[in-house]
Amino acid sequence: MEDPMSDKPSKDADRDVTAEFSDVLRAQKEKQERLRHVQEFVTTPTFLDFAQMSVEVSDDPEQLEARRRDITYRIEILRSVLGLLEDELEAMDRVSSVQERDKA
């Protein structure tokens, strides 16, 4: 049993800090990935131009798979953009609620 008067942090506390730090790093990594997707979206003017990428019945399986990967990637980019916008909206809501609370 640990001495409650000890200055040393407990192993459980160390694990909690490590887990919390890992969560923060994971969240930052996810945000960086989303930002990379958003940059791709913003810098590619033909991002939503599907005219050149129409699917034909005569397309071979490799062409169809390449098209599928491209569409999946575009969906991830749009999810990233949406996620960032939702995060921004949530941040604005938090600020508004704090401002309202401070007025009361």
N, C-alpha and C positions, 0 to 999 in steps of 0.2 A: 504494500500500500504506500502511496506517495505521501510525503509530508506536506500538508496544506500550507505550511509556512515557508516552504522552499521557494527560492527564486527561479528555479528551473521550470520551464514549461513542461507540461505532461506530454507523453507520446501521443495521446489522443488529440491534444491541442495542435501538436506538430502536424498530425495527419489532416486535421481540419483545415489548417492554413495551406497545406500542400494541395488539398482537394480544391479549395477556393481559388488558389493561384492557377491551378490547371483549368478550372472553369473559365477564369478570366482570359487566359491564353487561348482557349478554344473559341471563345466568343470573338476575340480579336481576329483570329485566323479566319473565322467564318465571315466577319465583316469585311476583311481585306479581299476575300474571294468575291463577295458580292460587289464590292467597289470595282474590282477588275472586270466583272461582268457588265456593270453599268458603264464603265469606260468604253468597253467594246461596243455597247449599244449606241453611245453618244458619238463615237468616232466613225461609225460605219453607216454612211447615208443610205445604203441600199439594204439595210437590215431587214426591213419588212417588205422588200420587193420579191414576191414569190413568182413573178411571171417567168423568170429565167429558170426556175427550179420546178416546173410542173412535172408531175409523175405521169408516165405513159405506161400503158398496158404492156408494151414491148420492152420496157426497161428490164435489164437483167438483175438478178438478186443483189449483186454488188452495188449497183446504182441505187437500188431501193434502200439498201442498208446505209449507204452514205447519206442519202436524203433523210432517213430516219435519225441518224446521229446529228445531222445539222439541225433538224427541227427540235430535237431534244435539247441541244445546246441553246438554241434560241429561246426555248421555254424557260430554261434555267436563268438566262439573262433577264427575261421579263420578270421572273419571280424575284430576282435580286433587286431590280428597280422597284417593284411593288413593295418588297420588304423594307427597303430604305425609306420609301415614302411613308409607309405605315409607322416605322420607328420615329420618323420626324413628327408625324401627327401625334403619336403618343407623348413625345417630349413636349410638344406644344400644349397638350391637354394637362400634363403635369404642372407646367408653368402656370397655366390659367387657373388651375385649382389652388395652387399656392397663393397666387395673387388674390383670388376670391376670398380665401381663408384669412389673408392678411388684412383685407378691407373690413372684415366682420369684427 
